[in-house]
Amino acid sequence: MKIEATKGKKRNLTEVKDATYVEAAQRGGHRWWRYLLGLLVILVSWLVVGSVASALVAFALDGQEGFAAFRRADFSGFGSVGSFLVIMMGFPFFLGGILIAVSLIHRRHPLTLITAREKISWHRVGHGFVAWFVPFCLIGGLGQYLFYPDSFSFNSDLTSFVFFVPIALVLTAIQTTTEELFFRGYIVQGASLIWTNRVFLALLSAVIFTLPHLLNPEAQAGGWLTVFSNYFLVPGLLWTVVSLIDGTTELAIGVHFANNIGGILLFNITGSAVTTPALFTISKYHATYGALSVLVAIPVFLAIAYGVFEHKAPTRFLERSH
């Protein structure tokens, strides 16, 4: 698998090959001990500080009973919005840990987790969003309704839905971007210092992405089929391969946000990892249909991402000495 990079120009107008975001790991400090320390900072921020923040939200919602429910991982008593807040509250601290690790320990710009250029191509992020949101709605939403209409119910409480939308947009954007920066960015960059083989990087990232999702209710309900299709294959493997081909994580950031916001605001499955007051609620998770819909969505996504949109990249980073 070859990483493609768009051409850019230096100040003297000579054409050069741009670096990819994987190669941007060579900037700043990239010794093994920095990654070990960086991982420690990130994991403590995510698992320890983030858990404390979620526990405080649970306590604020329901006092000692809320704290006890949090310790049991039973969020049903908080209501759909309350449980969403409890689950999502750890991600800003997860993000903070990543920013601290990259900025202070590796001494490079956090933007290098996304691109080796001097700014993000928001058009490319938007392209990723549209490319996945279209098949998600048509195949995951409308298609599922045609096969299982009795499992769909409409949320008639539109006031609660409208109130929830801005909260969902902000916190979901933080959650999905944070996961991309870590699993597709930091992990892949660190692993590239061990071995630059693209197959190795893609498989490693997919496995590491899958592991923390094994405890999700969908994974337990759907078994190995759901674990393989909905976590390892997509988003784990596919979105990493796309990032390696693009040389940036821009497309994956847009795709991940489209996937999660669709499940949070449009079609929420009862008993899923995050229960929300979405526009439509699906009462039962159909593992076989979920796996098949993913297989159908992949070529549609690739056709839209690479066939419909023109890939325009911004100006590259200027090389900096360290």
Helices and strands as residue ranges (DSSP letters): E 7-9, E 15-17, G 23-26, H 32-43, I 44-49, H 50-71, G 76-78, H 79-88, H 91-100, I 101-105, G 110-113, H 122-135, I 136-143, H 144-147, G 149-151, E 152-154, H 158-179, I 180-186, H 187-192, H 198-210, G 211-213, H 217-226, I 227-237, H 238-246, H 250-261, I 262-266, E 267-269, E 280-282, H 287-303, I 304-308
